[in-house]
Amino acid sequence: MTTVRRLARPLLASMFVYGGINSLKHPEMMAPAAKRVIDPLAANVSLVPSDPEQAVRINGAVHVVAGGLLALGRFPRLSALVLAGTLVPTTLAGHRFWEAEDPQERAQQQIHFFKNLSMLGGLLLASVDTAGKPSLNWQARHTARAVRREAQQAARTARREVRLAAGTARVTAPVAAKAARVTAPGAARATAARAAAPAVAKAKAVRVTVPAGAKAARGAAPSAARAKAARAKAVKAKAVRAGAARARTAGAKCAR
């Protein structure tokens, strides 16, 4: 299919290039036939020149340029569309077989007329041929459908997630409330225990230190009593020794 397309385009374009060159060289030969189409167009469309020979030259130049681009495969769809647009007035001006009085000339003009119609069909097919590539129109429609599908899918996913979240909330809410009711007293007791911990530690320290102090006091009481008795005995012994010393002194004095 690709080989046929590559061969068909140059063959179709060569006819337009040849005819365009002939129109540029000899516009006066086609001007009388073109005048019947140019005059009504020039009266209604300001861009159409009123001079038939100038219009033939312009049409020939368009055929040469568009045919060359089509043969080279450059902008083939646009070139085919331009050639199809210029072929219609060319056929109506040059092959008006219904006006011919001679049967032979009518038959010849009729053959050329239908030949141009077949060429017009080929050009229209070439203007929509994308060579296996998607057209811009197809891409736009495909993109729009893809966007709509994605939006619908996103909406369905969002609705499904909302339903799942609502169901999960209905299931977990009673469980969470029951767990809160169960754990609330324990949490309160733990908070009270943490608050009372310093006072309990202080009371425990007092309970430990008070018996230890009392025991130490009880152990130290006999030692103090013994120390006091020893001091009293030492004082008494000292008084005895002092009395004995005075007696000896008094005896010595009497002996003399």
C-alpha positions, 0 to 999 in steps of 0.5 A: 500500500505504501509503494502504491501511494508513493507511485500514485502521487507523482503520477497524479501530480505530473499532470498538474505540473505539465498543465500548469507550465502550459498555462504559464507559457500560453495563457491566451489559449485558455483565456477564452474558455476561462472567461466564462467562469472568471467573469461571474467569480470576479463579480462576486469575489474581489480576490479573483482577477477580472483579466482571464489571462492573469487568472489562467497564469495564477491557476497555472502557477498554483498547479505547478507549485502544489503539484511539485509539493505533492510529487515530492511528498511535502505537505501532501494533504494540503497540496492535494486539497489545493489542487482539488479546489483549482480543478473544479473551475478548470473543469467547468471552464474547459470541458463544458460538454453540454454546450458542444453541438458537434457530437464528436467534440461533445464526446471528447469533452465529456471524456475530459470532464469525467477524467477530471472528476476521477482526478478530483476523487483521487485528490480528495482521497489524497487530501484525507490520506494520513499514510497510516498516521492518525489525523488531527481530528482523530487525535482530538476525538480520541483525546477527548474520549480518553479524558472523559473515560479518565474523569469517569473512572476518577469519579467512580474511584472517589465514590467507591473510596467514600463508601469504603471510608463510611463503612469502615467508620461505621464498623470502627466507631463502636469499637473505638468508643468501647475501647475508650470506655474501657481504657479511661478508668485505667488511664485516670488511675495511671494519671493519679498514680503518676501525680501521687508518686513523689508523695508516696516516695517521700512517705516511704523514705520517712518510714525507712529513716524513722525506724533507723533513727530510733534504733540508732538512739536505742543503741546509743542510750546504754553507751551514754549511761556507761560513759556517765557512770565512768565519769562519776567514778573517776571524779570519786577516785580523784576525790579519794586520792586528794583526801589521802594526800591531805591526810599524809600532809597533815601526819607529816606536820604532826610528826615534826 
